[in-house]
């Protein structure tokens, strides 16, 4: 299926997979929002100042995070989940993905899915694992990690673990959607693409991935630090089975 100008086939997949498409000259809201390229370069915007600083502060206040490292980790994982969900969703339902060049994506750090990401032009690319990895890992998550680490002491292995966890979560949601709508071919394509992505050098050592009757299961080798949030506990794929009693730094992978 060819990419349609509005990426309408993503809408049934749910908010995290939906990618808004608008014209670059639009004023409300994407025309005034920073591009992700500017965000990764730590350039200030007219709307939010430094977008990453704004987002991390918003996450910190919402979670009552005890330090900036925790909020930076949670913010990074949230954006990783959005990017993987949109890209993997396109690859599964269309067989192709749009060019996700950070210069083409506007980001609203004050918004939630699906109103946080706005694509200003739809350019079709292949929907294979290599192109997905180039689009999301190389194009976004590596420069995002560098931008975060310029201001927060977050371990690279932790951020790679977040990227892997976000990918596994996106795959599970797609497989559940496929099962609920009688789309076994979509589930099979999701598994094949996810397996190819987890073979990438940046993800291969982040944890253990298995196929279950409920979809893609993943146990990471690092911790996103969510257990340090008041009442947070550990995530389902965490390297810990219970919150550590005291740990100045969690494993970074």
ZIVENCOR-V576765 format. One record per backbone hydrogen bond with DSSP energy under -0.5 kcal/mol. CO is the residue of the C=O (numbers start at 0). NH is the residue of the N-H. Records with the same first field share a line. If there is no record, write none. Layout:
BEGIN
CO=NH, NH
END
This chain:
BEGIN
3=6
6=9
7=10
9=12
10=13
13=16, 17
19=118
22=25
26=28, 31
28=31, 32
29=32
33=106
34=38
35=39
36=40
37=42
38=41
42=50
44=48
48=44, 50
49=53
50=54
51=55
52=56
53=57
54=58
55=59
56=60
57=61
58=62
59=63, 64
66=69, 70
67=71
68=72
69=73
70=74
71=75
72=76
73=77
74=78
75=79
76=80
77=81
78=82
79=83
80=84
81=85
82=86
83=87
84=88
85=89
86=90
87=91
88=92
89=93, 94, 95
94=126
96=124
100=103, 104
101=35, 36, 104
103=105, 119
104=35
105=117
106=33, 108
107=110
111=114
115=107
116=19
117=105
118=21
119=23
120=122
122=98
124=96
127=131
128=132
129=133
130=134
131=135, 136
132=136, 137
133=138
135=139, 140
136=141
139=143
140=144
141=145
142=146
143=147
144=148
145=149
147=150, 151
151=153
154=158
155=159
156=160
157=161
158=162
159=163
160=164
161=165
162=166
163=167
164=168
165=169
166=170
167=171
168=172
169=173
170=174
171=175
172=176
173=177
174=178
175=179
176=180
177=182
178=181
182=185, 186
183=187
184=188
185=189
186=190
187=191
188=192
189=193
190=194
191=195
192=196
193=197
194=198
196=199
199=202, 203
202=205
205=220
206=208
207=218
209=216
211=214
214=211
216=209
218=207
220=252
221=238
224=227
225=228
226=232
228=231
234=237
236=219
250=222
END
